[in-house]
């Protein structure tokens, strides 16, 4: 690999088993399908086949907790959710819950999700600031700073020195 110049380089994109739109690269550097295909990269096309069968509707989390409903009832409910398929309330895509995930939800009293993992990830990413930098002034000392908070927004934005004074 050293003689061919491959040592230390990333694997070629042709070997990627994932489409560009399935990777975090698409979150940081969004491209259209035509742009990706023009570069010779993979693109994942969603299977738009409608969900067939009966979707499992999750019960309140306490119904899976043996300390609340007893061992037999909890086990029956656990078996049902693990065998069932939940349909996303937003995208209608089917998804399953695995045992370790369910045990985490039960232990922490977290409701079983009703949105597909991809939809939950998308909604989390939408909460981030846009990947644009703005020049602003520190709200406390007036020093010029660069931030992802738009000047049109009303947040108080401070420089590193003023932040340290506020926190420490």
Phi, psi and omega per residue, in radians:
X1 nan -0.569 3.116
X2 -1.152 -0.714 -3.089
X3 -1.192 -0.484 -3.140
X4 -1.641 -0.068 3.130
X5 1.444 0.205 -3.115
X6 -1.503 -0.346 -3.071
X7 -1.088 2.251 3.110
X8 1.476 -0.031 3.135
X9 -1.623 2.745 3.045
X10 -1.186 2.744 3.049
X11 -1.108 2.595 3.129
X12 -1.147 2.582 -3.077
X13 -1.075 -0.396 3.137
X14 -1.125 -0.423 -3.121
X15 -1.524 -0.110 -3.112
X16 -1.222 2.231 3.097
X17 -1.421 -0.029 -3.071
X18 -1.958 2.629 3.024
X19 -1.361 2.678 -3.128
X20 -0.973 -0.691 -3.102
X21 -1.280 -0.090 3.083
X22 -1.708 -0.050 -3.045
X23 -1.866 2.880 3.094
X24 -1.183 -0.341 3.105
X25 -1.006 -0.636 -3.126
X26 -1.207 -0.417 3.089
X27 -1.310 -0.633 -3.106
X28 -1.536 -0.609 -3.114
X29 -2.304 1.305 -3.071
X30 -1.099 2.403 3.098
X31 -2.401 2.711 3.072
X32 -1.435 2.874 3.125
X33 -1.026 -0.718 -3.116
X34 -1.148 -0.653 3.098
X35 -1.129 -0.726 -3.131
X36 -1.160 -0.813 -3.122
X37 -1.144 -0.577 3.113
X38 -1.112 -0.511 3.098
X39 -1.459 -0.091 -3.141
X40 1.446 0.309 -3.114
X41 -1.627 2.871 3.136
X42 -1.378 2.567 3.046
X43 -2.330 2.312 3.138
X44 -1.615 2.157 3.087
X45 -1.729 2.177 -3.115
X46 -1.123 2.493 3.015
X47 -1.374 1.993 -3.064
X48 -1.635 0.231 3.119
X49 -1.083 2.269 -3.124
X50 -1.143 2.634 3.125
X51 -1.137 2.251 3.118
X52 -1.942 2.459 3.136
X53 1.901 -3.022 -3.131
X54 -1.755 2.195 3.123
X55 -1.374 2.464 3.077
X56 -1.424 2.313 3.092
X57 -1.801 2.002 -3.094
X58 -1.056 2.491 3.067
X59 -1.483 2.922 3.004
X60 -1.004 2.547 -2.995
X61 -1.033 -0.513 3.139
X62 -1.107 -0.404 -3.131
X63 -1.255 -0.184 3.120
X64 -1.824 -0.050 -3.068
X65 -1.672 2.015 -3.096
X66 -1.151 -0.401 3.101
X67 -1.220 -0.366 -3.108
X68 -1.739 -0.849 -3.025
X69 -1.880 -0.027 -3.110
X70 1.637 2.760 -3.033
X71 -1.109 -0.860 -3.043
X72 -1.129 -0.768 3.131
X73 -1.150 -0.771 3.131
X74 -1.070 -0.773 -3.123
X75 -1.117 -0.674 3.103
X76 -1.102 -0.767 -3.138
X77 -1.194 -0.686 3.103
X78 -1.098 -0.806 3.120
X79 -1.048 -0.672 -3.110
X80 -1.167 -0.768 -3.113
X81 -1.233 -0.622 3.139
X82 -1.232 -0.532 3.125
X83 -1.483 -0.384 -3.065
X84 -1.482 2.979 3.085
X85 -2.145 2.212 3.137
X86 -1.634 2.473 3.103
X87 -1.813 2.246 -3.127
X88 -1.032 2.318 -3.134
X89 -1.257 -0.284 -3.115
X90 -1.756 -0.993 -3.026
X91 -1.653 -0.245 -3.090
X92 1.214 0.184 3.083
X93 -1.313 2.444 3.112
X94 -1.392 2.622 3.029
X95 -2.681 2.817 -3.122
X96 -2.081 2.773 3.051
X97 -1.853 2.341 3.102
X98 -1.678 2.848 -3.027
X99 -1.024 -0.815 -3.118
X100 -1.075 -0.672 3.114
X101 -1.137 -0.795 3.134
X102 -1.081 -0.752 3.118
X103 -1.071 -0.664 3.077
X104 -1.089 -0.787 3.142
X105 -1.083 -0.758 -3.137
X106 -1.116 -0.850 -3.096
X107 -1.042 -0.606 -3.081
X108 -1.824 0.157 3.134
X109 0.927 0.776 3.124
X110 -1.782 2.244 3.125
X111 -1.040 2.560 3.088
X112 -1.167 2.291 -3.084
X113 -1.140 2.585 3.086
X114 -1.996 0.185 3.077
X115 -2.064 2.519 3.122
X116 -1.032 2.535 3.130
X117 -0.949 -0.648 3.112
X118 -1.125 -0.662 3.127
X119 -1.206 -0.703 3.098
X120 -1.098 -0.724 3.112
X121 -1.105 -0.783 3.137
X122 -1.039 -0.761 -3.136
X123 -1.160 -0.639 3.073
X124 -1.133 -0.736 -3.115
X125 -1.187 -0.531 3.116
X126 -1.191 -0.318 3.131
X127 -1.384 -0.276 -3.129
X128 -1.282 2.748 3.015
X129 -1.169 2.649 3.088
X130 -1.123 2.763 -3.101
X131 -1.493 0.980 3.119
X132 -2.245 2.396 3.114
X133 -1.796 2.445 -3.131
X134 -2.174 2.589 3.023
X135 -1.578 2.203 3.112
X136 -2.416 3.046 3.058
X137 -1.955 2.591 3.116
X138 -1.078 2.332 -3.125
X139 -1.170 -0.394 -3.108
X140 -1.672 -0.902 -3.009
X141 -1.884 -0.177 3.103
X142 1.463 0.084 3.139
X143 -1.170 2.511 3.089
X144 -1.243 2.278 3.102
X145 -2.374 2.864 3.064
X146 -2.027 2.293 -3.050
X147 -2.552 2.880 3.069
X148 -1.555 -0.061 3.115
X149 -1.482 2.119 -3.089
X150 -1.112 2.522 3.101
X151 -1.104 -0.398 3.131
X152 -1.268 -0.323 -3.129
X153 -1.456 2.757 -3.028
X154 -1.707 0.112 -3.123
X155 -1.068 2.584 3.024
X156 -1.432 2.082 -3.131
X157 -2.036 2.207 -3.102
X158 -2.104 2.754 3.097
X159 -1.316 3.016 -3.101
X160 -1.068 -0.740 -3.127
X161 -1.098 -0.799 -3.140
X162 -1.180 -0.618 3.095
X163 -1.078 -0.797 3.121
X164 -1.056 -0.676 3.116
X165 -1.134 -0.675 3.131
X166 -1.203 -0.673 -3.029
X167 -1.504 -0.717 -3.022
X168 -1.712 nan nan
